[in-house]
Amino acid sequence: MLLEAPAILLTAMVTALAILICIGFAILVSRVRRSVGIFPPAMGGDPRLERALRVQGNTVEGFIVFVPALWLAALYFQGWVPPLIGLVWCLGRIIFAAGYMVSAEKRHMGFAISILSVLALVILAGIGIVNAWLAA
């Protein structure tokens, strides 16, 4: 597999998009802080700030398992499916943030999309690793 392979390039672009989403949520926290007048080190006091902080924190927590799952699936399962699932994770994070910023009760759909995407990537990675092991 070459780094120039289309599926690997798409996986790299999805990874870059996920990074941009994390940066975007950090900017969201900064903007909300400014709008509500709560500055570091304070972490609460306004529900909008607390929701923005949870959006950012939960996304960073999810990012930690998403990226290795994405790349293991891309390298061992190969093809277009892993990066497409990665795009679904990115969409799930955006839906999560949009819902959560309105109300904490509206975060579930985006969270479900994100976590199911990671589980799908782990399953694909597992299938690919087992197949590689058996072929070796």
TORDREN-844844 format. One record per atom (N, C-alpha, C, O): atom name; x, y, z; residue in one letter. Coordinates in nm, 4 decimals, always signed. Each point is the difference from the previous one (the first is absolute). Example, Ala and Ser with C-alpha at 12.3 -4.5 7.8 and 13.67 -1.06 7.14 Angstrom:
// residues 2
 at       c1       c2       c3 aa
  N  +1.3190  -0.5690  +0.7800  A
 CA  -0.0890  +0.1190  +0.0000  A
  C  +0.0900  +0.1200  +0.0000  A
  O  +0.1036  -0.0019  +0.0665  A
  N  -0.1386  +0.1069  -0.1385  S
 CA  +0.0820  +0.1190  +0.0060  S
  C  -0.0770  +0.1090  +0.0730  S
  O  +0.0509  +0.1108  +0.0169  S
//
This chain:
// residues 136
 at       c1       c2       c3 aa
  N  +0.0841  -0.1176  +0.0000  M
 CA  -0.0841  +0.1176  +0.0000  M
  C  +0.0886  +0.1239  +0.0000  M
  O  +0.0941  +0.0112  +0.0786  M
  N  -0.1253  +0.0790  -0.1661  L
 CA  +0.0750  +0.1241  -0.0100  L
  C  -0.0733  +0.1122  +0.0716  L
  O  -0.1227  -0.0007  +0.0104  L
  N  +0.1998  +0.0972  +0.0391  L
 CA  -0.0610  +0.1147  +0.0653  L
  C  -0.0800  +0.0847  -0.0989  L
  O  -0.0837  +0.0806  +0.0409  L
  N  +0.1089  -0.0984  -0.1703  E
 CA  -0.0724  +0.0743  -0.1017  E
  C  -0.1290  -0.0693  -0.0421  E
  O  -0.0745  +0.0535  -0.0822  E
  N  +0.0470  -0.1709  +0.1368  A
 CA  -0.1223  -0.0725  -0.0351  A
  C  -0.1208  +0.0862  +0.0354  A
  O  -0.0017  +0.0639  +0.1052  A
  N  -0.0986  -0.0617  -0.1918  P
 CA  -0.1157  +0.0869  +0.0246  P
  C  -0.0654  -0.0184  +0.1369  P
  O  -0.0365  +0.0984  +0.0643  P
  N  +0.0214  -0.2219  -0.0194  A
 CA  -0.0647  -0.0228  +0.1305  A
  C  +0.0853  +0.0542  +0.1148  A
  O  -0.0537  +0.0501  +0.0988  A
  N  +0.1848  -0.0598  -0.1111  I
 CA  +0.0891  +0.0540  +0.1040  I
  C  -0.0032  +0.1515  -0.0015  I
  O  -0.0010  +0.0632  +0.1057  I
  N  -0.0006  -0.0038  -0.2247  L
 CA  -0.0112  +0.1461  -0.0095  L
  C  -0.1319  +0.0482  +0.0598  L
  O  -0.0029  +0.1011  +0.0702  L
  N  -0.1057  -0.1723  -0.0972  L
 CA  -0.1295  +0.0379  +0.0570  L
  C  +0.0029  -0.0152  +0.1520  L
  O  -0.0569  +0.0824  +0.0716  L
  N  +0.1220  -0.1857  -0.0225  T
 CA  +0.0132  -0.0185  +0.1450  T
  C  +0.0783  +0.1157  +0.0606  T
  O  -0.0351  +0.0492  +0.1072  T
  N  +0.1401  -0.0059  -0.1745  A
 CA  +0.0772  +0.1148  +0.0483  A
  C  -0.0856  +0.1263  +0.0009  A
  O  +0.0085  +0.0795  +0.0937  A
  N  -0.0902  -0.0601  -0.1961  M
 CA  -0.0876  +0.1168  -0.0042  M
  C  -0.1051  -0.0054  +0.1105  M
  O  -0.0324  +0.1024  +0.0602  M
  N  -0.0204  -0.2204  -0.0336  V
 CA  -0.0974  -0.0153  +0.1095  V
  C  +0.0671  +0.0309  +0.1330  V
  O  -0.0600  +0.0637  +0.0865  V
  N  +0.1835  -0.1083  -0.0696  T
 CA  +0.0737  +0.0304  +0.1228  T
  C  +0.0190  +0.1510  +0.0145  T
  O  -0.0182  +0.0548  +0.1087  T
  N  +0.0542  +0.0112  -0.2163  A
 CA  +0.0157  +0.1456  +0.0040  A
  C  -0.1326  +0.0683  +0.0324  A
  O  -0.0027  +0.0971  +0.0756  A
  N  -0.1066  -0.1467  -0.1316  L
 CA  -0.1321  +0.0553  +0.0314  L
  C  -0.0325  -0.0175  +0.1479  L
  O  -0.0518  +0.0920  +0.0634  L
  N  +0.0816  -0.2083  -0.0085  A
 CA  -0.0245  -0.0246  +0.1426  A
  C  +0.0819  +0.0955  +0.0871  A
  O  -0.0480  +0.0485  +0.1024  A
  N  +0.1706  -0.0223  -0.1438  I
 CA  +0.0839  +0.0969  +0.0726  I
  C  -0.0641  +0.1381  -0.0060  I
  O  -0.0062  +0.0701  +0.1010  I
  N  -0.0412  -0.0312  -0.2180  L
 CA  -0.0650  +0.1301  -0.0147  L
  C  -0.1266  +0.0103  +0.0850  L
  O  -0.0303  +0.1062  +0.0543  L
  N  -0.0428  -0.2157  -0.0429  I
 CA  -0.1190  -0.0010  +0.0852  I
  C  +0.0408  +0.0231  +0.1456  I
  O  -0.0643  +0.0776  +0.0708  I
  N  +0.1698  -0.1439  -0.0262  C
 CA  +0.0484  +0.0218  +0.1373  C
  C  +0.0422  +0.1451  +0.0210  C
  O  -0.0310  +0.0596  +0.1031  C
  N  +0.1005  -0.0035  -0.1990  I
 CA  +0.0408  +0.1405  +0.0093  I
  C  -0.1233  +0.0902  +0.0008  I
  O  -0.0064  +0.0967  +0.0760  I
  N  -0.0906  -0.1285  -0.1602  G
 CA  -0.1223  +0.0782  -0.0056  G
  C  -0.0741  +0.0011  +0.1328  G
  O  -0.0561  +0.1022  +0.0395  G
  N  +0.0561  -0.2163  +0.0294  F
 CA  -0.0685  -0.0056  +0.1293  F
  C  +0.0779  +0.0761  +0.1074  F
  O  -0.0598  +0.0534  +0.0934  F
  N  +0.1925  -0.0480  -0.1058  A
 CA  +0.0788  +0.0833  +0.0918  A
  C  -0.0330  +0.1476  -0.0227  A
  O  -0.0119  +0.0775  +0.0949  A
  N  -0.0025  -0.0404  -0.2208  I
 CA  -0.0387  +0.1378  -0.0321  I
  C  -0.1400  +0.0289  +0.0526  I
  O  -0.0268  +0.1097  +0.0490  I
  N  -0.0628  -0.2082  -0.0591  L
 CA  -0.1352  +0.0152  +0.0555  L
  C  +0.0058  +0.0340  +0.1483  L
  O  -0.0702  +0.0903  +0.0456  L
  N  +0.1530  -0.1618  +0.0298  V
 CA  +0.0146  +0.0273  +0.1431  V
  C  +0.0471  +0.1432  +0.0208  V
  O  -0.0534  +0.0711  +0.0851  V
  N  +0.1519  -0.0286  -0.1611  S
 CA  +0.0525  +0.1354  +0.0133  S
  C  -0.1081  +0.1044  -0.0277  S
  O  -0.0129  +0.0977  +0.0737  S
  N  -0.0635  -0.1186  -0.1785  R
 CA  -0.1064  +0.0953  -0.0354  R
  C  -0.1087  +0.0039  +0.1071  R
  O  -0.0484  +0.1073  +0.0360  R
  N  +0.0105  -0.2240  +0.0143  V
 CA  -0.1025  -0.0028  +0.1050  V
  C  +0.0530  +0.0670  +0.1254  V
  O  -0.0724  +0.0751  +0.0654  V
  N  +0.1972  -0.1012  -0.0312  R
 CA  +0.0600  +0.0656  +0.1173  R
  C  -0.0110  +0.1517  -0.0133  R
  O  -0.0406  +0.0690  +0.0935  R
  N  +0.0766  -0.0194  -0.2091  R
 CA  -0.0037  +0.1440  -0.0236  R
  C  -0.1430  +0.0530  +0.0101  R
  O  -0.0235  +0.1059  +0.0581  R
  N  -0.0721  -0.1806  -0.1152  S
 CA  -0.1378  +0.0496  -0.0018  S
  C  -0.0661  -0.0007  +0.1381  S
  O  -0.0880  +0.0815  +0.0274  S
  N  +0.1309  -0.1742  +0.0597  V
 CA  -0.0610  -0.0058  +0.1341  V
  C  +0.0872  +0.0671  +0.1054  V
  O  -0.0417  +0.0131  +0.1151  V
  N  +0.1616  +0.0293  -0.1526  G
 CA  +0.0873  +0.0711  +0.0936  G
  C  +0.0610  -0.0876  +0.1078  G
  O  +0.0255  +0.0465  +0.1111  G
  N  -0.0019  -0.1733  -0.1433  I
 CA  +0.0644  -0.0922  +0.0952  I
  C  +0.1331  -0.0422  -0.0608  I
  O  +0.0036  -0.0662  -0.1037  I
  N  +0.1046  +0.1046  +0.1683  F
 CA  +0.1326  -0.0227  -0.0561  F
  C  +0.0786  -0.0994  +0.0843  F
  O  -0.0292  -0.0183  +0.1182  F
  N  +0.1304  -0.0469  -0.1794  P
 CA  +0.0804  -0.0974  +0.0737  P
  C  +0.0593  +0.0625  +0.1251  P
  O  +0.0346  +0.1181  +0.0001  P
  N  -0.0228  -0.1945  +0.1039  P
 CA  -0.0147  -0.1452  +0.0074  P
  C  -0.1414  -0.0480  +0.0309  P
  O  -0.0210  -0.1206  +0.0133  P
  N  -0.0763  +0.2103  -0.0016  A
 CA  -0.1371  -0.0415  +0.0305  A
  C  -0.0511  -0.0971  -0.1061  A
  O  +0.0233  +0.0188  -0.1194  A
  N  -0.0930  -0.1223  +0.1643  M
 CA  -0.0489  -0.1037  -0.0904  M
  C  -0.1515  -0.0113  +0.0009  M
  O  -0.0553  -0.0894  -0.0641  M
  N  -0.0117  +0.1768  +0.1341  G
 CA  -0.1448  -0.0108  +0.0062  G
  C  -0.0630  +0.1320  +0.0376  G
  O  +0.0666  +0.1032  +0.0083  G
  N  -0.1965  -0.1087  +0.0143  G
 CA  -0.0729  +0.1188  +0.0395  G
  C  -0.1079  +0.0371  -0.0992  G
  O  -0.0940  +0.0717  +0.0344  G
  N  +0.1060  -0.1188  -0.1553  D
 CA  -0.1020  +0.0239  -0.1012  D
  C  -0.0211  -0.1312  -0.0755  D
  O  +0.0968  -0.0620  -0.0441  D
  N  -0.2215  +0.0194  +0.0287  P
 CA  -0.0252  -0.1275  -0.0690  P
  C  +0.0565  -0.0055  -0.1419  P
  O  +0.0410  -0.1069  -0.0451  P
  N  -0.0379  +0.2189  -0.0256  R
 CA  +0.0560  -0.0004  -0.1364  R
  C  +0.1481  -0.0324  +0.0021  R
  O  +0.0487  -0.0750  -0.0846  R
  N  +0.0230  +0.1308  +0.1803  L
 CA  +0.1426  -0.0299  +0.0113  L
  C  +0.0206  -0.1456  +0.0379  L
  O  +0.0854  -0.0682  -0.0567  L
  N  -0.1633  +0.0210  +0.1521  E
 CA  +0.0155  -0.1396  +0.0424  E
  C  -0.0297  -0.0964  -0.1145  E
  O  +0.0681  -0.1015  -0.0148  E
  N  -0.1689  +0.1326  -0.0662  R
 CA  -0.0289  -0.0865  -0.1158  R
  C  +0.1129  +0.0070  -0.1024  R
  O  +0.0399  -0.1029  -0.0546  R
  N  +0.0123  +0.2233  +0.0276  A
 CA  +0.1111  +0.0131  -0.0964  A
  C  +0.1227  -0.0767  +0.0478  A
  O  +0.0678  -0.0656  -0.0791  A
  N  -0.0397  +0.0741  +0.2080  L
 CA  +0.1135  -0.0748  +0.0560  L
  C  -0.0214  -0.1507  -0.0120  L
  O  +0.0947  -0.0739  -0.0268  L
  N  -0.2181  +0.0280  +0.0463  R
 CA  -0.0280  -0.1437  -0.0128  R
  C  +0.0088  -0.0448  -0.1448  R
  O  +0.0472  -0.1101  -0.0285  R
  N  -0.0925  +0.1951  -0.0634  V
 CA  +0.0134  -0.0337  -0.1423  V
  C  +0.1477  -0.0193  -0.0339  V
  O  +0.0383  -0.0991  -0.0622  V
  N  +0.0436  +0.1952  +0.1039  Q
 CA  +0.1432  -0.0087  -0.0286  Q
  C  +0.0618  -0.1209  +0.0706  Q
  O  +0.0722  -0.0780  -0.0621  Q
  N  -0.1001  +0.0629  +0.1901  G
 CA  +0.0601  -0.1092  +0.0764  G
  C  -0.0407  -0.1364  -0.0521  G
  O  +0.0840  -0.0887  -0.0148  G
  N  -0.2120  +0.0712  -0.0130  N
 CA  -0.0467  -0.1292  -0.0491  N
  C  +0.0576  -0.0301  -0.1368  N
  O  +0.0306  -0.1155  -0.0300  N
  N  -0.0152  +0.2172  -0.0535  T
 CA  +0.0567  -0.0213  -0.1327  T
  C  +0.1467  -0.0395  +0.0090  T
  O  +0.0448  -0.0895  -0.0717  T
  N  +0.0300  +0.1554  +0.1592  V
 CA  +0.1411  -0.0361  +0.0173  V
  C  +0.0110  -0.1426  +0.0561  V
  O  +0.0864  -0.0770  -0.0420  V
  N  -0.1734  +0.0428  +0.1363  E
 CA  -0.0007  -0.1367  +0.0540  E
  C  -0.0276  -0.1011  -0.1112  E
  O  +0.0654  -0.1040  -0.0076  E
  N  -0.1624  +0.1351  -0.0783  G
 CA  -0.0321  -0.0899  -0.1104  G
  C  +0.1080  -0.0054  -0.1062  G
  O  +0.0222  -0.1040  -0.0620  G
  N  +0.0447  +0.2157  +0.0414  F
 CA  +0.1075  +0.0100  -0.0994  F
  C  +0.1125  -0.0986  +0.0320  F
  O  +0.0619  -0.0573  -0.0897  F
  N  -0.0374  +0.0393  +0.2181  I
 CA  +0.1099  -0.0870  +0.0441  I
  C  -0.0206  -0.1446  -0.0456  I
  O  +0.0975  -0.0691  -0.0296  I
  N  -0.2205  +0.0229  +0.0234  V
 CA  -0.0246  -0.1368  -0.0479  V
  C  -0.0344  -0.0027  -0.1488  V
  O  +0.0221  -0.1006  -0.0673  V
  N  -0.0761  +0.2111  +0.0164  F
 CA  -0.0381  +0.0057  -0.1410  F
  C  +0.1200  -0.0101  -0.0935  F
  O  -0.0013  -0.0796  -0.0939  F
  N  +0.1037  +0.1584  +0.1183  V
 CA  +0.1133  +0.0053  -0.0944  V
  C  +0.0710  -0.1351  -0.0132  V
  O  +0.0223  -0.0448  -0.1124  V
  N  +0.0140  -0.0220  +0.2224  P
 CA  +0.0629  -0.1321  -0.0184  P
  C  -0.0937  -0.1007  -0.0667  P
  O  +0.0438  -0.0806  -0.0821  P
  N  -0.1725  +0.0848  +0.1172  A
 CA  -0.0954  -0.0924  -0.0621  A
  C  -0.0097  +0.0259  -0.1498  A
  O  -0.0030  -0.0936  -0.0799  A
  N  -0.0018  +0.2216  +0.0422  L
 CA  -0.0073  +0.0365  -0.1414  L
  C  +0.1214  -0.0517  -0.0762  L
  O  -0.0140  -0.0606  -0.1062  L
  N  +0.1334  +0.0848  +0.1605  W
 CA  +0.1206  -0.0381  -0.0721  W
  C  +0.0241  -0.1507  +0.0003  W
  O  +0.0498  -0.0544  -0.0986  W
  N  -0.0841  -0.0132  +0.2067  L
 CA  +0.0117  -0.1463  -0.0018  L
  C  -0.0941  -0.0600  -0.1040  L
  O  +0.0377  -0.0912  -0.0736  L
  N  -0.1603  +0.1431  +0.0679  A
 CA  -0.0944  -0.0491  -0.1009  A
  C  +0.0491  +0.0333  -0.1407  A
  O  -0.0096  -0.0826  -0.0908  A
  N  +0.0620  +0.2036  +0.0732  A
 CA  +0.0477  +0.0403  -0.1330  A
  C  +0.1186  -0.0852  -0.0457  A
  O  +0.0101  -0.0355  -0.1175  A
  N  +0.0784  +0.0033  +0.2101  L
 CA  +0.1206  -0.0750  -0.0369  L
  C  -0.0250  -0.1493  -0.0151  L
  O  +0.0598  -0.0640  -0.0865  L
  N  -0.1473  +0.0074  +0.1694  Y
 CA  -0.0183  -0.1448  -0.0037  Y
  C  -0.1251  -0.0450  -0.0745  Y
  O  +0.0022  -0.1046  -0.0648  Y
  N  -0.1097  +0.1796  +0.0721  F
 CA  -0.1207  -0.0366  -0.0745  F
  C  +0.0089  +0.0532  -0.1425  F
  O  -0.0434  -0.0644  -0.0955  F
  N  +0.1002  +0.1827  +0.0842  Q
 CA  +0.0239  +0.0680  -0.1266  Q
  C  -0.1305  +0.0373  -0.0709  Q
  O  -0.1093  -0.0292  +0.0486  Q
  N  +0.1228  +0.0928  -0.1617  G
 CA  -0.1158  +0.0403  -0.0780  G
  C  -0.0583  +0.1331  +0.0452  G
  O  +0.0597  +0.0723  +0.0797  G
  N  -0.1763  -0.0419  -0.1320  W
 CA  -0.0664  +0.1282  +0.0227  W
  C  -0.0882  +0.0015  +0.1238  W
  O  -0.0373  +0.1069  +0.0483  W
  N  +0.0040  -0.2235  +0.0029  V
 CA  -0.0949  -0.0052  +0.1118  V
  C  +0.0541  +0.0695  +0.1263  V
  O  -0.0729  +0.0800  +0.0587  V
  N  +0.1964  -0.1064  -0.0143  P
 CA  +0.0469  +0.0679  +0.1219  P
  C  -0.0037  +0.1530  -0.0071  P
  O  -0.0495  +0.0626  +0.0938  P
  N  +0.0997  +0.0007  -0.2012  P
 CA  -0.0088  +0.1462  -0.0009  P
  C  -0.1440  +0.0509  -0.0091  P
  O  -0.0305  +0.1072  +0.0522  P
  N  -0.0565  -0.1809  -0.1165  L
 CA  -0.1404  +0.0420  -0.0042  L
  C  -0.0622  -0.0061  +0.1390  L
  O  -0.0763  +0.0886  +0.0384  L
  N  +0.1090  -0.1928  +0.0365  I
 CA  -0.0479  -0.0080  +0.1384  I
  C  +0.0616  +0.1138  +0.0818  I
  O  -0.0649  +0.0548  +0.0891  I
  N  +0.1887  -0.0197  -0.1192  G
 CA  +0.0634  +0.1134  +0.0664  G
  C  -0.0755  +0.1297  -0.0260  G
  O  -0.0140  +0.0830  +0.0898  G
  N  -0.0341  -0.0656  -0.2111  L
 CA  -0.0813  +0.1178  -0.0309  L
  C  -0.1306  -0.0011  +0.0801  L
  O  -0.0479  +0.1045  +0.0441  L
  N  -0.0078  -0.2217  -0.0264  V
 CA  -0.1218  -0.0119  +0.0812  V
  C  +0.0298  +0.0417  +0.1440  V
  O  -0.0819  +0.0670  +0.0630  V
  N  +0.1988  -0.1063  -0.0100  W
 CA  +0.0387  +0.0423  +0.1361  W
  C  +0.0051  +0.1523  +0.0069  W
  O  -0.0506  +0.0595  +0.0951  W
  N  +0.1110  +0.0033  -0.1946  C
 CA  +0.0097  +0.1463  -0.0022  C
  C  -0.1393  +0.0627  -0.0018  C
  O  -0.0267  +0.0953  +0.0732  C
  N  -0.0601  -0.1481  -0.1553  L
 CA  -0.1378  +0.0492  -0.0043  L
  C  -0.0683  -0.0198  +0.1349  L
  O  -0.0716  +0.0882  +0.0474  L
  N  +0.0937  -0.2035  +0.0139  G
 CA  -0.0570  -0.0266  +0.1321  G
  C  +0.0455  +0.1005  +0.1044  G
  O  -0.0786  +0.0423  +0.0848  G
  N  +0.2048  -0.0045  -0.0909  R
 CA  +0.0519  +0.0997  +0.0952  R
  C  -0.0669  +0.1362  -0.0202  R
  O  -0.0299  +0.0702  +0.0967  R
  N  +0.0068  -0.0340  -0.2219  I
 CA  -0.0653  +0.1273  -0.0286  I
  C  -0.1452  -0.0031  +0.0473  I
  O  -0.0484  +0.0968  +0.0587  I
  N  -0.0204  -0.2069  -0.0839  I
 CA  -0.1381  -0.0154  +0.0475  I
  C  -0.0034  +0.0021  +0.1521  I
  O  -0.0879  +0.0622  +0.0596  I
  N  +0.1837  -0.1303  +0.0033  F
 CA  +0.0109  -0.0006  +0.1456  F
  C  +0.0128  +0.1424  +0.0535  F
  O  -0.0719  +0.0396  +0.0918  F
  N  +0.1637  +0.0365  -0.1499  A
 CA  +0.0244  +0.1363  +0.0466  A
  C  -0.1225  +0.0880  -0.0210  A
  O  -0.0392  +0.0748  +0.0896  A
  N  -0.0207  -0.0835  -0.2067  A
 CA  -0.1169  +0.0832  -0.0285  A
  C  -0.1134  -0.0308  +0.0973  A
  O  -0.0653  +0.0911  +0.0510  A
  N  +0.0424  -0.2181  -0.0257  G
 CA  -0.1049  -0.0371  +0.0937  G
  C  +0.0324  +0.0399  +0.1423  G
  O  -0.0844  +0.0557  +0.0702  G
  N  +0.2062  -0.0838  -0.0273  Y
 CA  +0.0396  +0.0276  +0.1380  Y
  C  -0.0041  +0.1496  +0.0300  Y
  O  -0.0386  +0.0399  +0.1099  Y
  N  +0.0775  +0.0418  -0.2049  M
 CA  +0.0003  +0.1441  +0.0242  M
  C  -0.1414  +0.0556  +0.0166  M
  O  -0.0183  +0.1041  +0.0631  M
  N  -0.0813  -0.1722  -0.1187  V
 CA  -0.1392  +0.0400  +0.0202  V
  C  -0.0473  -0.0475  +0.1366  V
  O  -0.0581  +0.0763  +0.0772  V
  N  +0.0837  -0.2032  -0.0487  S
 CA  -0.0442  -0.0606  +0.1260  S
  C  +0.0753  -0.1309  +0.0189  S
  O  +0.0217  -0.0744  -0.0956  S
  N  +0.0175  +0.0471  +0.2178  A
 CA  +0.0744  -0.1235  +0.0282  A
  C  -0.0790  -0.1237  -0.0419  A
  O  +0.0589  -0.1025  -0.0345  A
  N  -0.1901  +0.1111  +0.0373  E
 CA  -0.0839  -0.1143  -0.0371  E
  C  +0.0012  -0.0284  -0.1503  E
  O  -0.0481  -0.1048  -0.0432  E
  N  +0.1018  +0.1958  -0.0360  K
 CA  -0.0003  -0.0164  -0.1456  K
  C  +0.1343  -0.0477  -0.0545  K
  O  +0.0257  +0.0109  -0.1199  K
  N  +0.0585  -0.0626  +0.2057  R
 CA  +0.1327  -0.0432  -0.0432  R
  C  +0.0039  -0.1464  -0.0420  R
  O  +0.0975  -0.0431  -0.0616  R
  N  -0.1996  -0.0334  +0.0929  H
 CA  +0.0054  -0.1467  -0.0117  H
  C  +0.0184  -0.0513  -0.1429  H
  O  +0.0768  -0.0936  -0.0218  H
  N  -0.1453  +0.1528  -0.0751  M
 CA  +0.0109  -0.0495  -0.1375  M
  C  +0.1435  +0.0130  -0.0513  M
  O  +0.0552  -0.0954  -0.0548  M
  N  +0.0046  +0.2116  +0.0721  G
 CA  +0.1376  +0.0198  -0.0455  G
  C  +0.0978  -0.0903  +0.0724  G
  O  +0.0939  -0.0518  -0.0603  G
  N  -0.1160  +0.0327  +0.1911  F
 CA  +0.0872  -0.0890  +0.0755  F
  C  -0.0122  -0.1428  -0.0516  F
  O  +0.1004  -0.0692  -0.0168  F
  N  -0.2240  +0.0252  -0.0085  A
 CA  -0.0207  -0.1364  -0.0493  A
  C  +0.0675  -0.0205  -0.1347  A
  O  +0.0633  -0.1031  -0.0231  A
  N  -0.0768  +0.2007  -0.0656  I
 CA  +0.0646  -0.0098  -0.1317  I
  C  +0.1510  -0.0126  +0.0171  I
  O  +0.0635  -0.0822  -0.0660  I
  N  -0.0067  +0.1627  +0.1537  S
 CA  +0.1453  -0.0008  +0.0207  S
  C  +0.0479  -0.1314  +0.0587  S
  O  +0.0956  -0.0591  -0.0502  S
  N  -0.1608  +0.0127  +0.1557  I
 CA  +0.0480  -0.1213  +0.0667  I
  C  -0.0205  -0.1234  -0.0880  I
  O  +0.0836  -0.0904  -0.0007  I
  N  -0.1941  +0.0865  -0.0733  L
 CA  -0.0213  -0.1133  -0.0905  L
  C  +0.1011  +0.0012  -0.1142  L
  O  +0.0409  -0.1057  -0.0480  L
  N  -0.0008  +0.2238  +0.0050  S
 CA  +0.1038  +0.0105  -0.1039  S
  C  +0.1320  -0.0575  +0.0497  S
  O  +0.0675  -0.0736  -0.0719  S
  N  -0.0314  +0.1075  +0.1949  V
 CA  +0.1245  -0.0528  +0.0574  V
  C  -0.0086  -0.1519  +0.0137  V
  O  +0.0953  -0.0710  -0.0320  V
  N  -0.2086  +0.0217  +0.0792  L
 CA  -0.0159  -0.1457  +0.0132  L
  C  +0.0114  -0.0688  -0.1362  L
  O  +0.0616  -0.1059  -0.0116  L
  N  -0.1212  +0.1666  -0.0911  A
 CA  +0.0110  -0.0573  -0.1346  A
  C  +0.1454  -0.0021  -0.0466  A
  O  +0.0443  -0.0979  -0.0601  A
  N  +0.0299  +0.2045  +0.0874  L
 CA  +0.1412  +0.0039  -0.0383  L
  C  +0.0807  -0.1059  +0.0739  L
  O  +0.0878  -0.0635  -0.0585  L
  N  -0.1170  +0.0442  +0.1862  V
 CA  +0.0713  -0.1025  +0.0778  V
  C  -0.0304  -0.1391  -0.0557  V
  O  +0.0889  -0.0847  -0.0095  V
  N  -0.2138  +0.0622  -0.0267  I
 CA  -0.0366  -0.1301  -0.0584  I
  C  +0.0730  -0.0208  -0.1330  I
  O  +0.0558  -0.1071  -0.0239  I
  N  -0.0558  +0.2088  -0.0625  L
 CA  +0.0721  -0.0124  -0.1276  L
  C  +0.1488  -0.0227  +0.0226  L
  O  +0.0620  -0.0826  -0.0669  L
  N  -0.0050  +0.1569  +0.1622  A
 CA  +0.1422  -0.0189  +0.0305  A
  C  +0.0245  -0.1425  +0.0475  A
  O  +0.0964  -0.0638  -0.0423  A
  N  -0.1821  +0.0139  +0.1292  G
 CA  +0.0146  -0.1371  +0.0493  G
  C  -0.0071  -0.1017  -0.1120  G
  O  +0.0808  -0.0928  -0.0050  G
  N  -0.1765  +0.1090  -0.0847  I
 CA  -0.0118  -0.0906  -0.1149  I
  C  +0.1268  +0.0066  -0.0840  I
  O  +0.0544  -0.1032  -0.0394  I
  N  -0.0081  +0.2230  +0.0123  G
 CA  +0.1207  +0.0152  -0.0818  G
  C  +0.1229  -0.0578  +0.0653  G
  O  +0.0822  -0.0628  -0.0668  G
  N  -0.0682  +0.0831  +0.1975  I
 CA  +0.1168  -0.0535  +0.0718  I
  C  -0.0031  -0.1525  +0.0013  I
  O  +0.1026  -0.0645  -0.0215  I
  N  -0.2193  +0.0072  +0.0466  V
 CA  -0.0115  -0.1469  +0.0000  V
  C  +0.0325  -0.0546  -0.1389  V
  O  +0.0729  -0.0984  -0.0125  V
  N  -0.1260  +0.1612  -0.0907  N
 CA  +0.0301  -0.0444  -0.1370  N
  C  +0.1471  +0.0105  -0.0323  N
  O  +0.0561  -0.0889  -0.0641  N
  N  +0.0079  +0.1972  +0.1078  A
 CA  +0.1442  +0.0152  -0.0223  A
  C  +0.0777  -0.1064  +0.0766  A
  O  +0.0978  -0.0553  -0.0503  A
  N  -0.1419  +0.0276  +0.1714  W
 CA  +0.0654  -0.1031  +0.0824  W
  C  -0.0106  -0.1362  -0.0680  W
  O  +0.0979  -0.0742  -0.0072  W
  N  -0.2158  +0.0422  -0.0420  L
 CA  -0.0221  -0.1298  -0.0639  L
  C  +0.0770  -0.0119  -0.1316  L
  O  +0.0412  -0.1093  -0.0387  L
  N  -0.0223  +0.2210  -0.0289  A
 CA  +0.0725  -0.0022  -0.1275  A
  C  +0.1510  -0.0091  +0.0208  A
  O  +0.0733  -0.0398  -0.0906  A
  N  -0.0271  +0.0769  +0.2099  A
 CA  +0.1438  +0.0006  +0.0262  A
  C  +0.0556  -0.1383  +0.0227  A
  O  +0.1199  -0.0153  +0.0232  A
//
